[in-house]
Amino acid sequence: MNDKNQYQAILRGKVASAIAEARSAEGVTHPGVKGSILEILLSKLFRPLLPSDIGVGTGQIIDAYGNKPSNQIDIVIYDKEILPPILIDDKTGFFPIESVLYTIEVKTTLDHAGLVSSHNSAKNINKSFNYLPGKIDANGRRNEHPVIDPISVIFALNSNLQATGMSEARRYLDMHKNDYSYLKAICVAGREYSYESKGGWTSLRNAEDYDEVLNLIAGITNTYRKISQSRGFPLLGHYVASDHTQTTIIPFD
């Protein structure tokens, strides 16, 4: 396939190398195989291919209101300038909901059970957390304001569907039926990239040379700033300050 420019050519090469390495790790029979694949995708695919002003990690999502943390999220794409995560190492940590832009669930082989679990994880992220206000009104007050929820995505190395059969988008629509589409995109390397669009889903199938992965990266890079701008700049002190200290007002003499 001909690349339309050198930028795309370099990215395509990096994608092909990362996917090949991840698939090699997939063939290793070991309980930690998913961890190895995740490390490869983090370090060789998403982190180097995404803009440097956003962070890429793995861990749990939290809020400042005491709600239960999310389950472990395979890949968290976040805005480092909104609120910083608490990192345990260079990639693993706890991520304030206000800074989370995208969440990606990684599957070695996507099947119905994996689709259900990813849908439920995305639903939990959308329904379980409260956002600190990050914008100031004309009176100088911080009030509740609309925000764009994190975009939830599945990224899979393989699928148990036949390549010429049902699309992942169709399977997802059949699975969640009357429930809201909490998943917004599904990417299966070497096979399909589907994303929610007005009136339904757009599905790109059987692409060559990892066009589907390039389109996923393009989709993230084209939308992350809009999500970030909806959050504003909430105050980190709401996470840090204790609510359980005794206070005393001492008037001026």
N, C-alpha and C positions, 0 to 999 in steps of 0.2 A: 504494500500500500504506500502511495506517495504521501509524504507529509507536506502540509501547506506552508510550513516555515521551519526554521532551525529550532526554534523554541519547542515546538511540538515534537520534533524529531528526538530531541534530547530527553524530553519527558517520557516519550513512548519507550525509549530504551531503558530508562530507570524503572518504569512500570513493569516491563517484561522481565527485567532482572529480579525485581522484588517478588513478583508472582512465582517465578521459577524457583527461587530460594524457599518461599513459603510452601510450595508444593513438595519440595524435597523433604522439608521437615515433616510434612503431613504423613509421609510414608514411614516415619519412625514410630515403632510401637512402644509408647512410653506414656505414663499418666500425665506427664507435663507437656505433651505435644502441643496442646492448644496454646500454652504459655509461650512456647518457642515460636509458633506461627504468629502470635500476637506481637511478640517482640520484633520479629522481622517486619511485619506490616507497619508497626509504629516507627521503627528506626530507618527503614529502607523505602517506605512508600509514602505514608501520610505526612510524617514530620518534614522530610526534605522537599516534598512537592507542594506543600501549602505555604502561603505567605508567612513571613517571619513575625508579623505583628500578632499572630494568633498562636496559642499554645496547643500542644497535643499531648495527652496523657491518658492514664487509666485509673479507675478508682470509683469512688462513690460521690453522689451529689447530695448536698445538704442545703438547708436554709437557716435563717436567723431566728426562726419561730419555734424551734424545738420539734419539728416534724421528723419522723423516722427517716434516716438516710436511705437512699436508694440501694438496690442490690449493686453488686460490682458491675460497672459499665466497661466494656472492653476498650473502647476508644472514646475519649471526651475531647472535643475541640472547643476551646474557650478563649475569651478575650482577656489577655493579661492585664489590660489597662482598667477594666471595670472593677474587679475584685480579685486578689491573688488567691490561688489555692494554698492549702496546707499540704506540702509535699513530704512524703516519707522517704522517697529517693528522687532520682532525677525525673521520674515519669509517673509514679504512683502517689495518689493522695486523695484529699477531700476537696470537692469543687463547689463553691457557692453557686446556687442556681442562677443568680443574676448574671454570672459570667459565662454560663454554658450556652454555646451556640449550636452545636451538633452533638449527637450521641450516635455511635456506630456499634452495632452488635456484630461480631465476627463469627461466622460458621464455616467449618471445614466443608461439610456437605449440608446444604439447606434442605430440610424436609418439613412436613406439616407441623410436627411438634416444635421445631425450631422457630417456625413462623408464628405459632401461637405464643411461645414464650417471649419472643421479641415484641410482639404486639402488646402483650401485657406489661412488659417493662416500659415501653413507650407510653402506655396509658398511665402507669404509675407516675412517671416523670411529669406528665401533663397535669395530673389531677391532685398530686400530693404535696406540692410545694407552694409557698407564698413568697412573693417578691418584695424586697425593700424598694420603696419609691426612689427613683434616681433622677427625677427631673424637678425643677423649681418653677412654680407658677408666677404670675405677674405680681403676686403679693409676697413673694419670697418664701413661700411655704412648699414643703414636699408633700404632695398628695398622691394617692393611687392613680396610676395611668396605664393605658394599654401597653402590653408587651407582647412580643412574638415569642412563643414557646420554643424550646430547643427542637431542632429538626431531627427526627429519629430515622436512622438508616440501617439496613442490613447489608453487610458485605460478606459474600461467600466465595470460596474457592471452587465449589462444585454444587450441583443440584441433583436431587434424586428424580427430577422430572426428565422425561425424554426431550432431547434437544429440539425436536420438531413438533412437540406436543404443546400442552398448555403453557402459557407464559406465567412467570412468577407474579406478575400484576393480576392476572386472572385468578390465580390460586388465592392470592391475598384477598381480593374482593369477595370471592366465594367463602373464604374462611370467616371474615369478620362480619359479613352480611349487613345487618342493620346497625352495627356499632360504628362509631366514628373511625376514620382512617388515621390512627395515631402514627403509623409508619408512613413516611413520606417518600421513601425511595428504596429500591432493592437493586443491588448490583451483584451479579454473578460473573466472576472473571472469565473472560473468553466466551461468554454466552449472551448476557442480557443486562441492560440498564433500564429500569422502569421508574418513573416518578409521577407523583400526583400532579395533575394539572387541572385547569378549569374544566369542569364537566366530566372528569374521569381521570384516567391514567394514560400517560404516553409511554410506549414500550419500544425500545431499540434492541433488536435481537440479532444473534448470530453475526456480530461484528467481527472484524479482523484486526489482529495486532493490538488488541486491548483498547479499541475505541470506547468500549463501555466504561472502562476505568477512567480514561481521560475525560469522558463526559461527566462522570461523578465528580472528579476533581474540579472540573469547570463549573458544575452546579454549585459546589461549596464556595468556590472563590467568587462567584457572581452574587451570592446572597448573604454572606456572613456579615458584611458591614450593615446591611439593613436590619438584621436581627440585633446586632450590637447597638445600633443607634436607638432602638426601641427601649433599651434598658436604662439609658442615661448613666449617671454616675452615683450609685448609692453609697452610703457612708459605711466604711469598713468597721467603724466603732460599734455598730449595732451587733456585729459578730463577736467583738472583742470584750466589750465592757460587761461587767457582772451586773445582774439584776438583784443580787442578794446581799448587797452591802447596806449597812445602816448609814443614813445621811442625816446631817444636822445643818440647819440654816443658821448662820451667824451673821446678824445684821451689822451694818456699819454703825460706828458710834456717832 
